[in-house]
Amino acid sequence: MTLGQSLVACLPALVLPACSLSTGGVDDPVSDDARTRDDGASGEVGADADAVPDGDAGPDRLPDDTTPDAMPDDGTEPDAPDDDGEPDAPDDDGEPDAPDDGGEVPDDAAEDDAAAEDAPFEVEPACGGVRVGGFCWYAGGVNESCTTACAAHGGCDLAGTRDFAGSGGSDANCVAVVNALGYGSYSHQDWSNNALGCQFGWGSWTYWSTDLPTTCEACIPGAAAAVIRMCACLE
């Protein structure tokens, strides 16, 4: 072996002891206690990186001030949900609406119709003459009273004879009656000086007399005018 080969062979033995003298060599790892103790230089103490300091909120923990407040107990309760799942808003009177069940409240017109349907049907009495204004009318005989003319028809109806077509009624009502009884083609005069009411006289005129109050008994026997009275009878 040459001198050079002997020196190369000794180099590992010379280097390794030198390595063992260096601070923190591979055979002398720094202990965990050394990493965490106070080294007196920076004044800080090493800490585990995974630890969560007291008083700080971690990612999985809510801070104490995020806890929801309890609902105030003021003695009220929420409205029950309507059919649509939402409670009704209060009206102006502060009360919630009643649930809408889809029904309809009848209006006044509907109530009136129902009342009319329930009312008994009134049948008009039989009438052998003609009906005008709700009364049964006949033409009397020449110079005859309405009392006589209606004797066979239930009697004289003063409400029609006087108050509808006579002195207590109107000329238009008298014209309607004379037309219905077949005297509408004659000339008409809206006055006369007797108590005969609505009448036909002189063979060519109809009259509405208001000079005297109309009565059922009035008549002028033998009068030249040959008066025919328009009489309302009861049937």
Summary of the structure (lengths in Angstrom):
residues: 235
radius of gyration: 61.7
end to end distance: 169.2
largest distance: 193.0
contacts: 520
relative contact order: 0.11
helix: 25%
strand: 13%
